[in-house]
Amino acid sequence: MEHIQCLIIGGGPAGYTAAIYASRAGLVPVLYEGLQPGGQLTTTTDIENFPGFENGIDGQGLMDTMRAQARRLGADIRTGTVTSADLSSKPYRFVVDGETWLEADAVIIATGATAKYLGLPSEEKFKGMGVSACATCDGFFYRKKTVAVVGGGDTACEEATYLASLCTKVYMIVRRDVLRASEAMQEKVRNTPNIEILWNCNTKEVLGDMTGVTGARLLRKDGTEFDISIDGFFLAIGHHPNSELFKDWVEVDGNGYIVTEGKSSRTNVEGVFAAGDVQDPHYRQAVTAAASGCRAALDAERYLSSL
């Protein structure tokens, strides 16, 4: 069985940054990238809010750069998915791709979170071409345009009001006749004149052409269909943290996000740390994920030096 000093699980901004810092600290980290190397950013086109790129950079390019930097500094980045974990005793044991066993002294969980989508084929077709699950990431590209936000909770209201500050028109597609958001968030929506709520509506299809999203076909509860013309289609129906593999040992909150101690990356299991969207239900940005990856590597270094 292979013994690893510092194992990093997940290949996104948090995982790659943790690998960079762990490599510089001489921890000889091994990183398994998982099912989506590069994480959610690989589904994003232009990124203009990550520091250091004056003219922006595409999501895949940013992840490729981070990966290459980590490798240059000595990180062992591997293709493969951790499919089983046992954190009941030290050293912690894992199985990769259902067949390769390994053990680790320190573990950084950076498995991210997965945005919830409606599951429409057309939605998948236009992902990154007008379909987005992050208004903060992509809203900038829709200035003075018309967009739609799907959802009726606090996140949807936050996304809609943010987009309303950039866009000419924002539709909120709500499947019920009420919003689930807090009263304060509902009030913000009501007081934003360029937000129009489409009540009792579900999305039947995202419409578009080779240039990207051009509209959406909606289905009312009474069975009638109608189309709206939009340039962007934003999902705000929640995220699912990829923490299932560790729930038997690591404390998670009511929504499945891994709980960390204070401002640190420490979990309730000694020597196990969490970074990025798997422990961040609030910000979910590449730059904050990278910062938490830095913290996790520093915390892991301090832990290993104390052994």
Phi, psi and omega in degrees: 000132180287136177253127183242137179287312182226113180257130177246126183250109179121135183242074173231197179304321180292312182296314181294320178294319176301320179294322178297311182290320180294324178295315180294335178274000178078025183273356180049060185288148172245127182241126172258125190282337178083195187288336182230080178305128183096343176072199186297334183295339180289349176263002181257144178275255184281136176242120183245003183245017174260124186302145173102355181237093187304320183257015180081173179205147178283156186301315179296321179296320178296316180293322177298321179293316178297316180298315181296322178295316179298318179295319180299328182275356173115003179290140177266096183263123187239147172280131180153159182238130174287117186255348180208145180220146175224104182255023185283336180205160181268148349292152183285142186247146183218157173238133179253129179053031175074006185217333184261120180267144174207164177226154185217146177279320178230144185228133173246115179270116180225049187276357173073193177223153181249125177294141178277131178244170182282338180090019180275138176303321180292330176295315178295321182300321185256016177296126184083358178235037181124340175264126184216155175244019182212101180293322180297324180287315194245353183301328182305328184282357183242026177301134178061026176240180181249132182225168175233146176239128179263126178137161182224012179263190181301318181298316180298318179294319177297315180297317183295316181291325175296312181295327180297335178284347181248324191261158177289321184214139176231121172267137168253121180263110187240125186281347179248186178259010176219159173270145177270356185289164176297158182300323180297317180290323177298320180297321178298318179296315181298329183269007178254107191295334183265016171257128176240125180267127175259099187283155174054040184235141171240151178276123177270325183198142170269130183259147179182182177220198185294344179271344180130199183294135175237345182182186177214142176258121185249151179239117177283162180298333180278002176098353179280147179246149174203158181251148170238147178266121180219160177256338181218147183232110186251128176270130178221053182248017172111170176234154179241109180294138182274070186243002187304323185297337188246001188296336181291342184236321186267135180292133176234159178275187184297341180256005177093002178283136180293132181272129176244159186276114176056229180269003181273179176257007184290136172264185178284352178258122183300130179085002178245126185236157181228141183216151175084202189294342179292343178233011184235095180276359189255309191262309175052046177245153180300319184290324178286327176295317178299318180297320180289331174296321174300312180300317182297318179295319178294320177295320179294321179298315180296320179297312182294326180289342181272350183286000000 
